[in-house]
Amino acid sequence: MVAEQVGARLCVIGGVRYHQDEELIHAQQGYVVEVLRPDMPEPDVLDPTEISRKRVSVDARVINDGTLNQLNLLASKLLTDIRAGSLQAQYQAHAF
């Protein structure tokens, strides 16, 4: 079911860890956006779900390396770009 058919214009799905999740999102004309926090330790690289997550193709990456205000500005820009069909490959919070 397309989210818009039930009145949703934007859905956020957290924890996309499997290729099947990515395929379902793309089948619904959605985007996979990875959020990275460079100041946080790497998740358990031996965990099967973390290994699978590395295989998910993303449409854009958000580098959360700035202030909360910068991240809010980045989120606004990301949403504007999604609506305009001009999603960039990477967004970096400290640049806002």
DSSP file (Angstrom, degrees, kcal/mol; ACC not computed):
  #  RESIDUE AA STRUCTURE BP1 BP2  ACC     N-H-->O    O-->H-N    N-H-->O    O-->H-N    TCO  KAPPA ALPHA  PHI   PSI    X-CA   Y-CA   Z-CA
    1    1 A M              0   0    0      0, 0.0     2,-0.4     0, 0.0    27,-0.0   0.000 360.0 360.0 360.0 133.0    0.0    0.0    0.0
    2    2 A V    >>  -     0   0    0      1,-0.1     3,-1.7     2,-0.0     4,-0.5  -0.633 360.0-132.4 -76.9 130.8    1.3    3.4   -0.9
    3    3 A A  G >4>S+     0   0    0     -2,-0.4     5,-2.1     1,-0.3     3,-1.4   0.839 104.6  61.4 -54.1 -36.7    1.5    5.6    2.2
    4    4 A E  G >45S+     0   0    0      1,-0.3     3,-1.6     3,-0.2    -1,-0.3   0.795  92.1  66.3 -63.6 -27.4   -0.2    8.5    0.4
    5    5 A Q  G <45S+     0   0    0     -3,-1.7    -1,-0.3     1,-0.3    -2,-0.2   0.751 104.5  44.7 -66.3 -22.6   -3.3    6.3   -0.2
    6    6 A V  G <<5S-     0   0    0     -3,-1.4    -1,-0.3    -4,-0.5    -2,-0.2   0.190 130.0 -93.9-106.1  16.0   -3.9    6.3    3.6
    7    7 A G  T < 5S+     0   0    0     -3,-1.6     2,-0.5     1,-0.3    -3,-0.2   0.440  82.6 131.9  94.0   0.1   -3.2   10.1    3.9
    8    8 A A      < +     0   0    0     -5,-2.1    -1,-0.3     1,-0.2    -2,-0.2  -0.757  26.8 176.5 -90.3 126.0    0.5   10.0    4.8
    9    9 A R  S    S+     0   0    0     -2,-0.5     2,-0.3     1,-0.3    -1,-0.2   0.654  75.6  23.3 -97.4 -20.2    2.6   12.4    2.8
   10   10 A L        -     0   0    0     -7,-0.1     2,-0.4     2,-0.0    -1,-0.3  -0.974  65.5-176.1-147.9 130.1    5.8   11.6    4.6
   11   11 A C        -     0   0    0     -2,-0.3     2,-0.5    -3,-0.1    -8,-0.0  -0.977  11.9-153.8-125.7 141.2    6.8    8.5    6.6
   12   12 A V        -     0   0    0     -2,-0.4     2,-0.6     2,-0.0    -2,-0.0  -0.974   9.2-169.1-115.0 125.3   10.0    8.0    8.6
   13   13 A I        -     0   0    0     -2,-0.5     3,-0.4     3,-0.0     2,-0.2  -0.955   9.1-158.7-115.9 113.4   11.1    4.4    9.0
   14   14 A G        +     0   0    0     -2,-0.6    -2,-0.0     1,-0.2     0, 0.0  -0.577  65.4  31.7 -89.4 153.7   13.9    3.9   11.5
   15   15 A G        +     0   0    0      1,-0.2     2,-0.9    -2,-0.2    -1,-0.2   0.861  62.4 178.7  75.9  37.6   16.2    0.9   11.7
   16   16 A V        +     0   0    0     -3,-0.4    -1,-0.2     1,-0.2    40,-0.1  -0.636  18.9 149.7 -73.2 108.9   16.4   -0.1    8.0
   17   17 A R        +     0   0    0     -2,-0.9     2,-0.3    38,-0.1    38,-0.2   0.506  44.4  63.5-121.4  -8.7   18.8   -3.0    8.3
   18   18 A Y  S >> S-     0   0    0      1,-0.1     4,-1.8    35,-0.1     3,-0.6  -0.900  74.3-125.5-127.3 150.8   17.9   -5.4    5.5
   19   19 A H  H 3> S+     0   0    0     -2,-0.3     4,-2.5     1,-0.2     5,-0.2   0.842 112.2  59.8 -59.0 -34.7   18.0   -5.3    1.7
   20   20 A Q  H 3> S+     0   0    0      2,-0.2     4,-2.1     1,-0.2    -1,-0.2   0.868 103.0  51.9 -63.4 -36.0   14.3   -6.3    1.6
   21   21 A D  H <> S+     0   0    0     -3,-0.6     4,-2.4     2,-0.2    -1,-0.2   0.937 109.7  49.1 -63.2 -46.3   13.5   -3.2    3.7
   22   22 A E  H  X S+     0   0    0     -4,-1.8     4,-2.6     1,-0.2     5,-0.2   0.919 110.4  50.6 -58.8 -45.5   15.3   -1.0    1.1
   23   23 A E  H  X S+     0   0    0     -4,-2.5     4,-2.3     1,-0.2    -1,-0.2   0.902 110.2  49.6 -61.4 -41.9   13.5   -2.7   -1.8
   24   24 A L  H  X S+     0   0    0     -4,-2.1     4,-1.0     2,-0.2    -1,-0.2   0.911 111.3  49.0 -64.2 -42.5   10.1   -2.1   -0.1
   25   25 A I  H ><>S+     0   0    0     -4,-2.4     5,-2.6     1,-0.2     3,-0.6   0.934 113.7  45.7 -62.5 -46.5   10.9    1.6    0.5
   26   26 A H  H ><5S+     0   0    0     -4,-2.6     3,-1.8     1,-0.2    -1,-0.2   0.855 106.3  59.5 -67.0 -34.0   12.1    2.1   -3.1
   27   27 A A  H 3<5S+     0   0    0     -4,-2.3    -1,-0.2     1,-0.3    -2,-0.2   0.774 104.8  51.2 -63.9 -24.7    9.0    0.3   -4.4
   28   28 A Q  T <<5S-     0   0    0     -4,-1.0    -1,-0.3    -3,-0.6    -2,-0.2   0.118 125.4-104.5 -97.2  20.1    6.9    2.9   -2.7
   29   29 A Q  T < 5S+     0   0    0     -3,-1.8    -3,-0.2     1,-0.2    -2,-0.1   0.785  77.7 140.8  62.0  30.3    8.9    5.7   -4.3
   30   30 A G      < -     0   0    0     -5,-2.6     2,-0.4    -6,-0.2    -1,-0.2  -0.415  46.6-126.4 -96.5 175.1   10.7    6.4   -1.0
   31   31 A Y        -     0   0    0     -2,-0.1     2,-0.6    -3,-0.1    27,-0.1  -0.929   7.7-137.6-122.4 145.5   14.3    7.2   -0.2
   32   32 A V        -     0   0    0     -2,-0.4    27,-3.0    25,-0.1    28,-1.5  -0.923  24.1-174.6-102.5 118.1   16.7    5.6    2.2
   33   33 A V  E     -a   60   0A   0     -2,-0.6     2,-0.4    26,-0.2    28,-0.2  -0.962  11.1-151.7-117.6 120.3   18.6    8.2    4.2
   34   34 A E  E     -a   61   0A   0     26,-2.5    28,-3.4    -2,-0.5     2,-0.6  -0.764   4.9-153.2 -91.9 133.5   21.4    7.1    6.4
   35   35 A V  E     -a   62   0A   0     -2,-0.4     2,-0.4    26,-0.2    28,-0.2  -0.939  13.0-169.3-109.4 121.6   22.2    9.2    9.5
   36   36 A L  E     -a   63   0A   0     26,-3.3    28,-3.3    -2,-0.6     3,-0.1  -0.895  13.4-163.6-112.5 138.7   25.8    9.0   10.8
   37   37 A R    >   -     0   0    0     -2,-0.4     3,-2.0    26,-0.2    28,-0.1  -0.890   2.7-168.1-119.9  98.6   27.1   10.4   14.0
   38   38 A P  T 3  S+     0   0    0      0, 0.0    -1,-0.1     0, 0.0    27,-0.1   0.716  84.3  60.3 -61.7 -21.3   30.9   10.5   13.8
   39   39 A D  T 3  S+     0   0    0     25,-0.3    26,-0.0    -3,-0.1    -3,-0.0   0.481  92.0  83.6 -86.0  -1.1   31.2   11.2   17.6
   40   40 A M  S <  S-     0   0    0     -3,-2.0    -3,-0.1     1,-0.1     0, 0.0  -0.774  88.8-102.3-102.9 147.0   29.5    7.9   18.5
   41   41 A P        -     0   0    0      0, 0.0    -4,-0.1     0, 0.0    -1,-0.1  -0.299  44.6 -96.7 -63.7 149.8   31.3    4.5   18.7
   42   42 A E        -     0   0    0      1,-0.1     3,-0.2    -4,-0.1     0, 0.0  -0.405  44.9-109.1 -63.6 138.4   30.8    2.1   15.8
   43   43 A P        -     0   0    0      0, 0.0     2,-0.5     0, 0.0    -1,-0.1  -0.165  56.9 -64.2 -62.9 167.6   28.0   -0.5   16.5
   44   44 A D    >   -     0   0    0      1,-0.2     3,-1.5     2,-0.1     6,-0.2  -0.374  49.8-160.2 -57.2 105.8   29.0   -4.1   17.1
   45   45 A V  T 3  S+     0   0    0     -2,-0.5    -1,-0.2     1,-0.3    -3,-0.0   0.598  87.4  56.7 -70.9 -10.2   30.5   -4.9   13.7
   46   46 A L  T 3  S+     0   0    0      4,-0.1    -1,-0.3     5,-0.0    -2,-0.1   0.538  79.2 108.7 -95.4  -8.7   30.1   -8.7   14.3
   47   47 A D  S <> S-     0   0    0     -3,-1.5     4,-2.2     1,-0.1     3,-0.5  -0.529  72.0-134.6 -69.6 129.3   26.4   -8.4   14.9
   48   48 A P  H  > S+     0   0    0      0, 0.0     4,-2.3     0, 0.0     5,-0.1   0.846 104.1  51.4 -56.3 -37.0   24.5  -10.0   12.0
   49   49 A T  H  > S+     0   0    0      2,-0.2     4,-2.1     1,-0.2     5,-0.1   0.865 109.9  49.4 -70.5 -32.9   22.0   -7.1   11.7
   50   50 A E  H  > S+     0   0    0     -3,-0.5     4,-1.3    -6,-0.2    -1,-0.2   0.870 110.5  50.6 -71.2 -35.8   24.8   -4.5   11.6
   51   51 A I  H  < S+     0   0    0     -4,-2.2     4,-0.5     1,-0.2     3,-0.3   0.927 112.3  47.2 -63.7 -44.7   26.6   -6.6    8.9
   52   52 A S  H >< S+     0   0    0     -4,-2.3     3,-1.5     1,-0.2     4,-0.4   0.881 105.4  59.9 -64.2 -38.7   23.4   -6.7    6.9
   53   53 A R  H >< S+     0   0    0     -4,-2.1     3,-1.3     1,-0.3    -1,-0.2   0.838  96.4  61.1 -59.7 -34.1   22.8   -2.9    7.4
   54   54 A K  T 3< S+     0   0    0     -4,-1.3    -1,-0.3    -3,-0.3    -2,-0.2   0.719  99.6  57.2 -66.0 -19.6   26.1   -2.2    5.7
   55   55 A R  T <  S+     0   0    0     -3,-1.5     2,-0.4    -4,-0.5    -1,-0.3   0.530  80.9 106.2 -88.9  -7.3   24.7   -3.9    2.5
   56   56 A V  S <  S-     0   0    0     -3,-1.3     2,-0.4    -4,-0.4   -37,-0.1  -0.601  70.5-133.0 -76.4 127.1   21.7   -1.5    2.3
   57   57 A S        -     0   0    0     -2,-0.4     2,-0.3   -38,-0.1   -25,-0.1  -0.660  23.1-153.6 -79.6 131.7   22.1    1.0   -0.5
   58   58 A V        -     0   0    0     -2,-0.4   -25,-0.2     1,-0.1     3,-0.1  -0.792  19.1-152.3-108.5 151.5   21.3    4.5    0.6
   59   59 A D  S    S+     0   0    0    -27,-3.0     2,-0.3    -2,-0.3   -26,-0.2   0.736  83.1   2.8 -88.4 -27.1   20.0    7.5   -1.5
   60   60 A A  E     -a   33   0A   0    -28,-1.5   -26,-2.5     2,-0.0     2,-0.4  -0.989  63.3-140.4-155.7 154.8   21.6   10.1    0.8
   61   61 A R  E     -ab  34  90A   0     28,-1.9    30,-2.7    -2,-0.3     2,-0.5  -0.969   7.7-156.1-120.3 137.8   23.7   10.3    3.9
   62   62 A V  E     -ab  35  91A   0    -28,-3.4   -26,-3.3    -2,-0.4     2,-0.8  -0.965   6.9-155.0-109.7 122.6   23.3   12.8    6.8
   63   63 A I  E     -ab  36  92A   0     28,-3.2    30,-2.8    -2,-0.5     2,-1.6  -0.878   6.0-156.5 -98.3 108.8   26.4   13.5    8.8
   64   64 A N        +     0   0    0    -28,-3.3   -25,-0.3    -2,-0.8    28,-0.1  -0.619  48.1 127.6 -87.8  81.4   25.2   14.6   12.2
   65   65 A D        +     0   0    0     -2,-1.6    -1,-0.2   -28,-0.1     2,-0.2   0.050  53.9  64.8-126.2  24.0   28.3   16.6   13.2
   66   66 A G  S    S-     0   0    0      1,-0.2    28,-0.1    -3,-0.1    27,-0.1  -0.480  89.1 -61.0-128.8-161.4   26.9   20.0   14.2
   67   67 A T     >  -     0   0    0     26,-0.2     4,-2.3    -2,-0.2    -1,-0.2  -0.303  50.6-104.4 -80.3 169.3   24.6   21.6   16.7
   68   68 A L  H  > S+     0   0    0      1,-0.2     4,-2.3     2,-0.2     5,-0.1   0.891 123.8  52.9 -62.0 -39.4   21.0   20.8   17.2
   69   69 A N  H  > S+     0   0    0      2,-0.2     4,-2.2     1,-0.2    -1,-0.2   0.914 109.0  48.7 -62.7 -43.0   20.1   24.0   15.4
   70   70 A Q  H  > S+     0   0    0      1,-0.2     4,-2.5     2,-0.2    -2,-0.2   0.897 110.3  51.5 -64.0 -39.5   22.3   23.1   12.4
   71   71 A L  H  X S+     0   0    0     -4,-2.3     4,-2.6     2,-0.2    -2,-0.2   0.896 108.4  51.5 -64.9 -39.3   20.7   19.6   12.3
   72   72 A N  H  X S+     0   0    0     -4,-2.3     4,-1.9     2,-0.2    -2,-0.2   0.910 110.7  48.0 -62.1 -42.3   17.2   21.2   12.2
   73   73 A L  H  X S+     0   0    0     -4,-2.2     4,-2.1     2,-0.2    -2,-0.2   0.899 111.5  50.7 -64.3 -40.4   18.3   23.4    9.3
   74   74 A L  H  X S+     0   0    0     -4,-2.5     4,-2.9     2,-0.2    -2,-0.2   0.929 108.4  52.0 -61.8 -45.7   19.7   20.4    7.6
   75   75 A A  H  X S+     0   0    0     -4,-2.6     4,-2.4     1,-0.2    -1,-0.2   0.883 109.0  50.5 -60.2 -39.1   16.5   18.5    8.1
   76   76 A S  H  X S+     0   0    0     -4,-1.9     4,-2.3     2,-0.2    -1,-0.2   0.917 112.1  46.8 -63.9 -43.8   14.5   21.3    6.6
   77   77 A K  H  X S+     0   0    0     -4,-2.1     4,-2.7     2,-0.2    -2,-0.2   0.906 110.9  52.7 -64.2 -42.5   16.8   21.4    3.5
   78   78 A L  H  X S+     0   0    0     -4,-2.9     4,-2.5     2,-0.2    -2,-0.2   0.930 110.8  46.6 -59.4 -46.9   16.6   17.6    3.2
   79   79 A L  H  X S+     0   0    0     -4,-2.4     4,-2.5     2,-0.2    -1,-0.2   0.909 112.0  50.8 -63.0 -42.6   12.8   17.7    3.2
   80   80 A T  H  X S+     0   0    0     -4,-2.3     4,-1.8     1,-0.2    -2,-0.2   0.919 111.7  47.9 -60.1 -43.9   12.8   20.6    0.7
   81   81 A D  H  X>S+     0   0    0     -4,-2.7     5,-2.7     2,-0.2     4,-0.7   0.887 110.1  51.7 -66.7 -39.1   15.2   18.6   -1.6
   82   82 A I  H ><5S+     0   0    0     -4,-2.5     3,-0.9     1,-0.2    -2,-0.2   0.943 111.4  47.3 -61.3 -46.7   13.0   15.5   -1.4
   83   83 A R  H 3<5S+     0   0    0     -4,-2.5    -1,-0.2     1,-0.2    -2,-0.2   0.842 114.2  47.4 -63.4 -33.2    9.9   17.4   -2.3
   84   84 A A  H 3<5S-     0   0    0     -4,-1.8    -1,-0.2    -5,-0.2    -2,-0.2   0.522 111.1-120.3 -85.6  -6.0   11.8   19.1   -5.2
   85   85 A G  T <<5S+     0   0    0     -3,-0.9    -3,-0.2    -4,-0.7    -2,-0.1   0.788  82.6 114.2  72.0  26.8   13.2   15.7   -6.5
   86   86 A S      < +     0   0    0     -5,-2.7    -4,-0.2    -6,-0.2     2,-0.1  -0.283  39.4 170.1-126.0  48.0   16.8   17.0   -6.0
   87   87 A L        -     0   0    0     -6,-0.3     2,-0.2    -5,-0.2    -9,-0.1  -0.383  24.9-140.3 -62.3 130.1   18.1   14.8   -3.2
   88   88 A Q        -     0   0    0     -2,-0.1   -27,-0.1     1,-0.1     3,-0.1  -0.515  15.6-121.6 -87.4 160.9   21.8   15.3   -2.7
   89   89 A A  S    S+     0   0    0      1,-0.2   -28,-1.9    -2,-0.2     2,-0.3   0.822  92.7  18.4 -71.3 -31.4   24.2   12.3   -2.0
   90   90 A Q  E     -b   61   0A   0    -30,-0.2     2,-0.4     2,-0.0   -28,-0.2  -1.000  56.1-169.8-146.8 143.4   25.4   13.8    1.3
   91   91 A Y  E     -b   62   0A   0    -30,-2.7   -28,-3.2    -2,-0.3     2,-0.5  -0.998  11.1-160.3-129.0 133.8   24.3   16.5    3.8
   92   92 A Q  E >   -b   63   0A   0     -2,-0.4     3,-1.6   -30,-0.2     4,-0.2  -0.968  11.2-149.0-122.3 122.8   26.6   17.6    6.6
   93   93 A A  G >  S+     0   0    0    -30,-2.8     3,-2.2    -2,-0.5   -26,-0.2   0.865  94.1  60.5 -59.8 -41.0   25.2   19.4    9.7
   94   94 A H  G 3  S+     0   0    0    -31,-0.3    -1,-0.3     1,-0.3   -30,-0.1   0.666  94.5  67.0 -66.1 -11.4   28.1   21.6   10.4
   95   95 A A  G <         0   0    0     -3,-1.6    -1,-0.3     1,-0.2    -2,-0.2   0.523 360.0 360.0 -82.4  -5.4   27.7   23.2    7.0
   96   96 A F    <         0   0    0     -3,-2.2    -1,-0.2    -4,-0.2    -2,-0.2   0.420 360.0 360.0-104.3 360.0   24.4   24.8    8.0
